[in-house]
Amino acid sequence: MATLQDIGVSAGINILSAFIFFIIFAILRLQPFNDRVYFSKWYLKGLRSSPTRGGAFVQRFVNLDFRAYLKFLNWMPEALKMPEPELIDHAGLDSVVYLRIYWLGLKIFAPIAVLAWAVLVPVNWTNDTLELAKQLRNVTSSDIDKLSVSNIPEYSMRFWTHIVMAYAFTIWTCYVLMKEYETIANMRLQFVASEARRPDQFTVLVRNVPPDADETVSELVEHFFLVNHPDHYLTHQVVCNANKLADLVEKKKKLQNWLDYYQLKYARNNNTERIMVKLGFLGLWGQRVDAIEHYIAEIDKTSKEIAKERQEVVNDPKSIMPAAFVSFKTRWAAAVCAQTQQTRNPTQWLTEWAPEPRDVYWPNLAIPYVSLTVRRLLMHVAFFFLTFFFIIPIAFVQSLATIEGIVKAAPFLKAIVEDDFMKSVIQGFLPGIALKLFLIFLPSILMIMAKFEGFTSISSLERRSAFRYYIFNFVNVFLASVITGAAFEQLSAFLNQSPNQIPKTIGVAIPMKATFFITYVMVDGWAGVAGEILMLKPLIMFHLKNTFLVKTEKDREEAMDPGSIGFNTGEPRIQLYFLLGLVYAPVTPMLLPFILVFFALAYIVYRHQIINVYNQEYESAAAFWPDVHGRVVAALIISQVLLMGLLGTKHAALAAPFLIALPVLTIGFHRFCKGRYEPAFVRYPLQEAKMKDTLERAREPNLNLKGYLQSAYVHPVFKGGEDDYDDDDDGDYGGDDKLGKFEDEAVIVPTKRQSRRNTPAPSRVSGESSPPSLPFSGKQV
């Protein structure tokens, strides 16, 4: 069991680690040759130029101004200077609202920490329960346990203090959550109202288009919306399965990178010696060939495959999916279509808001809609087994990350681990770092699962992955660590208990595991956050690419990898700290200062990263906030249930029933917020849409909206101007209207039959015969 000395050693190690990270960061960010790594956002915006141009050779790579090194923490106040409205313009609403999650943690836990230390700590400390237990029953405890509820004897009236504090913490948390929800909802509505014109404001994604023997998907979509939205339909773009083509394009890019690398290497050798490579595994064996000639031949071969595959996608009807991006003349019309049912059959012509073009995850658009339910069911089952079978290795690792576990597994280390300093390191540092390392590959696994489920936008993929990461953290990091951290054998006993006994078992174990979570917060929340600012992976990759692949300034820009806030990994980690803070606030307030340090440090670090580095992949206007709110409320309810279980083991029969009202009131609060504020995040008010349309028509009466939307949702591999398609005649789709060739605006007609214009067979959509072609002023439709 970790003592205050162990916690002190762990704090010293993590504070020293964070300080070292900050010093290294200060040195690296000041060097001119790292400027594109640590200020990449400004380069992408075109607001910063390279300091390596001009000047002496040494000055282009090393900063010789020693006064700059004395202010190595100057970036912290600089990160706080930019006001929030300017930050929204600079980085987008998603990034700003993500930062407000850290600010929310400070607003919730700062008053709670003060109140808990002023009231609960004296109440807990002024008992001698653990001292008596140590003398009479040889019970092991530490000074930290004396600050917790464990130090209060059974049947004590002092438990009323904890119940009153639980009510106070709940009321304050709910108040802050409600005010923040209201603020974020207003920020979202204001952002959407003031936002510049974007294609997704006029576009809906239509899925599960029913098949028709008389019309292609493109014709059927056009016919349906000309009939049902005659005054508002503008144009559409059908979805095609171009996944194989995209893979070939990606393959060609990789081959081109290798060709660039060998050409630069050959040039640096003064064109004297040809470079030879082996074609076997990792270049270790196989036929030796000329590297440059080999990659030129491979690129030429892949280019021909791309051209062939592109023609197959264009000409093969099976490549056209029963889905389309449909654009309207106004935002109002798009809002009506996206938020209403289109036909009497609720499984056909399904409409939803289209993601913005940057947010579209193109590979999943090729997944048939009918298979999504099966895919999601399979992933639910897979996630269940992943979560609960993961408890076993985590419990095993946690059992080894203790003095007793190490001695049991490796008796020859007994003399080393029983040294006072080593004992403090093991108990105060090793468990947290072991758990951190064990979870390193989890985000990638969860993202693969989300992609398999078929979500069509990057934002929805990240939100689903974040939800599962949160559940995984709750079960494996929180529950498993609480139950199985002391002894691996306790796992089976815990799983065999009846459901009504589990809250009591967890409640008893929670105070004993406070020291473990303190060490975890310091490892993950202090040193981990400080390490984030180093950007080691982007730094190394940039210099490797800059050395071996970069030939032009465009190549140098592409070599930058600024990354993004990573909602799918960052938000669940924040939620774990909310859970720990709310659970331990009435039980062991000792944890709260460590959590406050995490929120404060993370707020500064990520604000700096968002201002200078991260380049957000998409903008969802804070659509994720209902998820954030719901998880904090869930953590609050969990803390209340576990406190009831803990007091039940203390035989506080008179006091414990008064806690029953807390979960009920909290659920009622959540339902109120869900009905009051959530509609602003899932629906677009028609009033706002109409107002924005009216203002736009007044300001730009001659706007060519169709030209603006025409190529917005064309698959990236079909967009013109790429070298891959130089051998084709057309820049976009080779002239084939099967992929949604856009036509001039026309008058509504009963039906559209390009393929069977003279055939009297009735349409499955309109139920009428196909009329003969009718002439109109303009183009025939």
N, C-alpha and C positions, 0 to 999 in steps of 0.2 A: 504494500500500500504506500503510495507516494506521500511524502511529508512536505512541509513548507520548504525545507532545504532542497528537496528534489524539484519542486516547482521553481524555486529560485535558480537552480542550475539550468533548468530547461529555459526559463525566461532569459537568462544570460546568454545562452547559446543562440536562441532565436533573435534576440535583440542585436547581438553581435553579427549574426548572419544578415539581418536586414540592413544594418549599418554598412557592412561590407558591400552588399548589393548596391546601395545608394552611392557609395564612393566609386565603385566600378562604373556605374551608370553615368555619374557626373564626368568621369574621365572620357568614357567612350562617346558621349553625346557632344562633347566639345571638339572632337577631332573632325576636320573637314571631310575626310573620306567616309565617315559614318553618317553624314548629314541626311542622306536620302533614306536612311533606316529610321532615324529618330524624329524626323520631320516630314515623313512621306506624305502626309495629308496635304501639306502646303504645296508640295511639288505637284501632286495630282490636280490641285486647284489652279496651278500655274502662278502661284503667288510667291514662289521662292526659287532662287537660282543657285546653282552649285557653287560653293565657296572654293572648289578646287581649281576653278579657272583663273588664270593669271597668277601673278606673284611668284615668289621663289619656289623652287621645287619642294623644299622641306615644308614651307608654309602651306602648300596645297594639301598636305597630308597630316601635318601635326600642328596643333594650336600652341603657339609659343607665348601666348599672353597668360602669364602665371597668375595674374590677378583674377582671371576667370575661374581658376581652380579653387580659390579661397571661398567662393560663393557656391559650393557644390550642392547646397540645398535650396538654392534660389528658385528652382523650378516649382517648388511647392506653393509659395505665394503667387507665383505667376499663373499657376493652374487655377487659382481661385478668383483671378481678376475678371475674367470674361463674364459679363452678365448673362443671365439665362436667355433673354430674347435673342441676343447676338449668338449665343451658343446654339440655339435652335436653327438659326439661319446658316450657321457654319457646319453643323453636324447632323441636323435633323431632329425631329421630335422623339424618335425611338431612342436615340442615344441619351437625350436629356432625361427622359422618363426613366430609363434604366439607371441613370445616376441617382434619381430621386428614390430608388429602392434603398440605396445606402443611407440617404438622408432620412428616409422613413425609419430605418433602424435606429439612427441616432435620436430622433424625436421620440420614439417609443421607449427606448431603454435608458436614456439619460435620466429622466425623472424617476423611472422605476428603480434604477440603481441607487439613486440618492435616498428614496423612500425605504428601500429594502435594507440598506446599510444603516439608516437612522433608526429603524424600528425592529426589523427581524433579527439583525445580527446581535444586538444586545439581548433580545429575548432568548435567542439560541445559546449565546455564549455564557449567560449567567445561570447555567445549570451544571450539575456535576454527574449527569447520567452516565456518560461514557467513562469517566474516571472510576466511578463505582463498579461499572461492568468490567473494567480492566482489572480491578483489584479482586473482585469476587468471582468472576467467570473467565478471566484471562482473555478478554475480548480485545482484539487489536484495533486501534484507532489512531488518527493523527490530529494535529491541531486544526486542520481544515474541516474535519468532521465536527469539531466543536462549534463551528460557525453554522452548521446545518441543522435541519429539523431532527436529525438523529440524536441530538443531545438533549431532547426534551423527553421526559419520562411518559410512559403510558398513562392514560386517563387524565392527563394534565389539562387544566383550563387554559393554558397558554396557547393551545391550538386555535382558540378563537382569534388570536392575533393573525395567524396565517390565513384564516378564512376571510377576515376583514381585508387583509392585504390582497388576497386573490380577487375579491370583488373590486378593490381599487385598481389593481393591474388590468383587469378585464375592462372596466369602464374607460380607463385612460387609453388602452389599446384600441378599443372600438371607436372612441372619439377621434383619435388621430387617423385611423383607417378611413372613417367616413369623410373627414375633411380632406384627406389626400385624394380619395376617390372623386370627390366633387371637383377638386382642383384639376386633376388629370382629365376628367371628362370635359371641363371647360377649355382646357388647353387643347384637347383633341378637336373640339368643335371649332375653336378659333383657328387652329392650324389648317383644318380642312377648308374653312371659309376663305382664308388668306393665301392658300397654297396656289402655286402656279399651275397652269393647265397641264394635265397628265393624261395619257391614253386610258388608264384604268378608270378614270372618272366617267368615261363615255362607253365603257365596254363591259359586257358580261360574258362569262364562260358558260356555254350550253353543252350539256353532256347527255348521253343516252338518246341520241337522235334515232328514231325508229327507222328501220330499213325500208326502202321503196324500190320496187323493181323498175319503175318508170323513170326515176330521177336519181342522179348522183347525190351524194351528201351535200355538195356545194349548192346544187340546184334546189334540193329539198329545204335546206336552211333558208335560202333566199326567199323561196316561195312562202314558207311558213311565216316569216317575219314581215314580208310584204302584205300578207293577208291579215295577220293579227296585230301588227304595229305599223299600219300603213302610213301614218303621218310622221313617224319618228325613226324608222329603220334607215340606216345609212349604208353600211357595208359589213362584210364579214370576212373571216379568214379561217378556213377549215384546218383541222389538226391532222398532221401526217406522222406516221411512224418513221422517223429518221434517226433512230438510235444507232443502227449499224453505220449509217453515213457519218454520224457524229463521232463514232469510235474511230473510223478511218481518218477523219480530219485530225483527231487528237494524235493518232499514230503518226501522221505526217509531220505534225509539229515536233514530236519527239525526235523523229529522224532528222528533221531540219536542225534541231539543237545539236545533235551529234555531228552533223556535217559542219556547222559553224565552228564547233569546238576543234575539229581536226583541221579545218582550213586555217584557223588562227594559229594553231600549233605549227602547221607547215610553214606559214608565213614567218613565224618567229624563228624558225630554223633556217631562214634565208633561202627557202625553196631549194634546199640542197638534198635532203634525204626524204624519200617517200615514207609515209607512216603505214605500218602494217598492223593488222588486227586479226585475232582468231575468232571464228564464227561460233565456237562452242559455248557452253554454259559459262556466263560471266567472263568470257574471253580467255578462259584458262586453257582450253584445248580446241581442236578443230582445224579446219582449213585456214591458212593464212592468206589474207587478201589485202589489196590496197584499200585503206580506210575511206579515202575521199571518193574513189571510184565506186566502192561498194555502196556508200550512202547515197550517192547521186543516182545509182541504178535503183536502189530501194525507193527513193522518193519518186522517181519517174514511174515505177511500178504502182506505187500507192496512189499517185495522181490519176492513173488510168482506172484503178479500182473505184476511186471517188467519183469520177465522171460516169462510170457504168452504174454504180449504185444510185447516183442521183437521178439518172434517167429511169431506173426501175421504180424509185419512189414516186416520181412524177407520173409515170404511165400505168403503174399497177394500182387498180382500184382497191386492192386489199391493203395498200399502204395508207389509205385514207381512213381515219378513225371517225366514229360517229360522234364527233364533238367539233365545236367551232367557237372562235371568238367573234362575237357579234357586237358591232358598234352602232351607236345611235347619234342622232343629231343634237341631243341635249343630255345634260346630266340627269335631269328630271325623268326623262324617258328610260335611261339606263337604271335609275333607282327603282322605278316602277317594275321593270322587267326582272331585275335581280331579286326583288323582294316579294314576288307574287308567283302563284302556280299557273303554268301556261296552258295545261290541258286537263281534261277530266281524269286522265290517267296520271297519278302522282309519281309514277316511275319513269315517265318519258318527258323529254324536253325539260330537263332539270336545269335551272339557271342559278348562278351564283355570281357574286362580284368577281371580275377577273383580277388576278394579281397584277401588280404593275410589271411591265416587261422585265425589269431586272430581277423580280421576285419569282418568275415562272421557273419551275423545275421541269424542263422539257422532257426528260426521259419518262416521267410518270404519266404524261399525257397520252402515251401510247398504250397504257394499260386499259383493257376493256372495263367499263364501269361495272358490269355484272360480276366481275371477279373480286371487286374491292371488299365485299363483305367476307368472303372466304379468306382473303389475305389478312384482314384485320383480326379475324377469329384465330387464325394460326399464330399471329404475332402475340395475341393476348395469352395464349397457351404457352408459347415459347418464353414470354417475359415472366410468367408465373414460375416456370421451372428455373429460369436464370436467377430470379430473385431469391427463391427459397433454397436452391441448391448452393448458392453462393455463400449462404450462412456457414456452411461446413468449413470451407477453406479459411474464411475470415475468422471464425472461432478458433481454428487451429493456429493461425498466425498470431492472433491476439494472446492465446495461451502461452505461446513461445516467447512473446515479447514481455515477459516478466522474469523476475529473479528466479522464482520457483520453476518456471517453464524451461529456462535456459539450463539450470542445474540438472533438471530431470532429463533433458534431451542430450546434454553434453556435460557429464559430471566433471570432466577434466578442467572445465572453465570455472569451477566453483571458487577457486582462490582469487581469480581475476574479478569476477562479478561481485564478490563480497567486499571489494575495496570501496571505501565511502564515496569517492568521486564517481567511479564506474557505476556504482549502485544508483547514484542520483541521476546519471545520464540515462541508464537503462529504464528506470521507472519514470523519469520525467520527460524523456525525449523519444525513446525507441518505439513505444506503442503508437504514438501519433504518426511518426514517419513510416512505420510498417503499414498502417492502414492506408496512408496517402499513396504509397507506391503500389499497393495491391489494386487500387481503383483506377490506375492510369489509363487502361485501355477501355474502360467502360463507356465513355462518351461515344467512341467510334462504333462500338457494338450497337448501342441504342439508336444511333443515327442510321445505321444500315437497316435496322428493324423498321424504323419510320419510313425509310424510302421504299421498302418492300410493301408497306401498306398502301402506297399509291397516292400520297398527298401531292398536290400539284403546285405547291409554292414552297419556297425555301423557308418562309416565315412559319408556315404550318408544320413543316418538318421539324423546325427547331422547337416549336411549342410542344409538339407531341414528344419529342425526345426529352425536353425539359421536364414534362410531367412524369415520364417514366423514371428519369434520373431522381426526381424528388421522392417517388415511391421507393425506389431502390435505397436511397440514402436513409429514409425513415426505417425501413425494415432491417437493412444490413449494417449501416453505420450507427444508427441510434439504438434500435431494439437489440440487435445481435451483440453490439458492444456492451450494452447494459447487462444482458443476461449471460453472455458467454465469455466476457472478458476475464472473469476471475478464474474460471475452470472450464475446460472444454467439455467435461462430462455433464455440466449443467444443461447443455443444449437439449439432450433427449428428455430430461426431466421437465424442462419448460414446455416442450412440444406436446408432452403427454398430459398436461394439466387441462382441467375443464376451463371453458372460456371465462367464467365468472371469477376464476382465481388468477388469471393472467394479469389484470390491472394491479392486484395486490402484490404479485411477485415482482412486477416491474417497478412498482412504487417503492418497495423495500430496496431494490437494487440501485435505484437512481442516485440516492445520496452517496453510495459507496463508489460510484463511477464518476463523480464530479472531477476528481484529479485527472482521470484519463481524458475527459473532454477539455479540460484546461490545457493539457499538453497538445491535444489535437488542434485547438484554436490557435495556439502559438505557432505550431508547425505550418498549418495550412493557411491560417488567416494573417499571420504576421510575416514570417519568412516567405511564404508562398506568394503573397501579394507583392512584397518587395521584389521578389524574383521576377514577377511579371513585367516589371518596367524595363528589365534588361533586354527583352526581345532577342534572346540568344539565337533561337532558330531562324527568324527572319534575318538577323545580322549575318549569320554564317552562310545562309543560302544566297543572300544578296552578293556577298563578296565572292562566292564560288561562281555564280552566274556572271558577275561583272568581270571576273578574271578569264573565264573560259568560253563564254557565249556571247557577250555583248560586243556588237560591232557599231551600232548607231545609238543616238540618243533615245530613239523609240525602244530599242532593245533594253536600254538601261532603265527606262520607266517600267517596262514589263517585268524586269528583274526585281522590282520592289514588291514586297509582300506585306502590306500594312496590316492585314487581318481585320477583324471586326470584334465587337464586344463579346461575341460568342454566347448568345442568350441560352442556348441549349446546355451549356456547361456552367456559366456564371450564375444564372438565376437559381438553379437548384442548390448551389453551394450557399448562396445568401439565405435561402429558405431554411437550410439546416441550422444556420446561426439564429434565425428567428425562433425555430423550434427549441434549440438549446436554451436560449435566453428566457423564453416564456415558461419552459418546464422548470428550470432551475431558479427562477426569480423567487418563488415562495419557499423553495426547498434548500438551496445552497447559494445564497447571493454572492458568494466568492467568485462565481463564474462571470458575473455581469461586467466588471471592469475590463476583463480580457476581451469580451465581445464588443464593448464600446471602442476599444483600441482598434479592433478589426474594422468596424464600420467607418471610423474616422480615417484610418490609413487607406482603406480601399477607396473611399470617396475621393481623396486627393489623387491617388495614383491613377484611377480610371478616368478622372476628369482630365488629367494631363494627357493620357493616352488618346482620349476622344478628341481633344483639341489638336494634338500634333501628329498622331499616328493612325488610328483606326479609320478605315474607310468603309462605312456601312454598306452592305451589299444591297439593301432594299430599304424602303420606308413604308411601314405599316400604320403610321400615325398612332402609335402606342396601343395597338390592338391587343397586346398581351397583358394589359393591366388587370382585367378581370381574373386571369389566372393567378397573378401575383397576389391580389386581394384574397382570393379564395384559399390560397395555401397558407397565408398568415392566419386567417380565421380557423383553418383546420388545425394549425399548430396550437392556437389558443384553446380549442376544444380538447385536443389531446392533453395539454397541460392540466386542464381542469379534471379530466377523467383520471389521470395518473395521480393527481393530488388526492382525489377521493380514495383511490386504492391505497395510497400511503397512509392516510389518516385512518382508514379502516384497519390497518395492521397495528395502529397505535391505540386502538380501542377508544377512539374519540367518538363514542356513540351519539353524544348530544350535539357535537359540532359538525360532524361529517355530513348529515342530511341537508344542512343549509347550502352545501355546494351543488346539490342536484339542480337547483334553479339556474346555475351559471351556464351549463351547456345549452339548456333550452333557450335562455335569453340570447346567447351568442348566435345560435342558429336562426332565431327570429331576426336578429340584427343583420345577418348575412342575407336573408331573404328580402329584407327591406332595401339593402344596398343593391341587390341584384335587380330588383324591380325598378328602383329609382335611377340608377346610374348606368347599368350595363347596356340598355338600349342604345346609348350613344356610341358604343363600341361594336355593335353587331348590325345596326341599321343606320341608313343615311336619311336624315329628315328631308322629306320632299320640299318643305319650305326653304331649307338651306340650299337645296339643289336648284330650285326655281330662282331664288335670289341671285345665285352665282351665274346662272345662265343669262338672266336679264342684264346684269352688269357687264358680262362679256359681250353680249350683242350690242350694247350701247357703246362700248369702248372699241370693239373691232367688228364693225358691221360687215366687212368684206372678208372675214376669216374663211380660208379654205380648209374646213375641218376634215373633209374627206382626204385631202392630200396629207394632212397631219397624221391621220389614223391609218392610212393605207398600208404602211409596212411596219407598224408598231409591233404586231404580233406574228410576224413572219419568223419561222424557226431560224435561229442564228446561222445554221449551216447553209441556208438558202439566200442569205443576204448578199447583195452584189458587192463588188469591189475586192473580193478575196482572190488570191492567187490560185486557189484550188480550182477555180472555175473559169480560168482564162480561156480554156479550149472550148467553152460553150458560147453560143451566139448571144444569148440573153443574159442580163446581169442578175435576174431574180429567179424565174421559174421556167426558163426555156420556152416561154410563151404558152404553156399548158394551163388551161383554165380549170383543170381538175383540182388544183391546189388553191382555188379561190381567186381567180383572176378578177380584178375589180372592174366594174362597169360604170358607165355614166349613170347619174341618178335618173330614175324613170318613174312613170305613173304606175300605181298598183294595178295588177291584172289578176284574173281568177286563178291562173296556174301558169307554170313555166315548164315547157316540155321541149328541151333542145334535142333530146335523143329520139323521142317518138312523137313528133309534132302532129303528124297526121293519123295517129292511132287513137281510136275512140275509147280505149280502155279507161275505166274510171281511176282516179287518183286515190291512193289509200289515205291521203291527208284530207282532201276536200270532199271526196266522195262523188265528184262530178267528172264528166268526160272531159278530155282534153280538147279545147276549142282550137280552131285553126289559128294560125299566127295572125296577130292584129298589128297594123301599122300605128305608130305613135310619132308625135313630133319628137325628134331626137333619135335615140337608139332603140331598136326593138328589144323587148324583154320577154 
